[in-house]
């Protein structure tokens, strides 16, 4: 699979920029199963499309967070006004018992106004931080420098999806992602981008860092699976274990050498995959 750069270049047709913009999905389907950005000077169409997907999600989260902050501030003002009106009305009543239904809500309006007004500054700060991070930081930038791109098709892609939805996410979260799961199964193929600075599992997982993030790796020959362990970070103080199904054309020695070169770790070879991991 890993031929020298000169022979491989003769097998690949370089798409024009206009064609790439008009038919990005068609170009993704023509890519080879394994591409190293270090060897071939190819347009990074796959990683660019994934970049657009994750950037769109980050932008949507910022928008949602802004709406939530605005809602909290608005509710704080509404509850405070309701508390002020109901409190003054109860104080001006000669017989508060005659209109006790309004007076009973005074404490409720007071509590809700205090809570809403108290959390609004924190939400506003987090909103500003999220927009600054979205504008100034792209988590895919460290990965672009040097990466290995794998294309999984047919059964290998189905196995990868089953592993992700059955093992890596909670059951309630899977219900919320049911539409995405069906679409990815029907697509029939997907991409895994590996780098010493992180990993992109198609539209499912994105892990990245400025420093080397991968701690160790193991290849299980029986099922052609690469199991990676990711280091702890300041924002994620726990290790993550992730299994990647390698393409059908997996060749042990060549893949191992290339993975160790790209990921900058030692990779062990074992024969039997522990299914409880």
Secondary structure, DSSP 4 states (H G I P E B T S, - for coil): ----HHHHHTT-PPPPHHHHHH-HHHHHHHS-SEEETTT-----HHHHHHHHHHHHHHHHHHHHHHHHHHHHHHHHHHHHHHHHHHHHHHHH-S-GGGGHHHHHTHHHHHHHHHHHHHHHHHHHHHHHHHHHHHHH--TTHHHHTS-EEEEEEHHHHHHHHHHIIIIIS-HHHHHHTHHHHHHHHHH-EEEEEEETTEEEETTTEEEE-SS--EEEEEEETTTTEEEEEEPP-SS--S-EEEEEEPPTT--HHHHHHHHHHHH-S-EEEESS--TT-
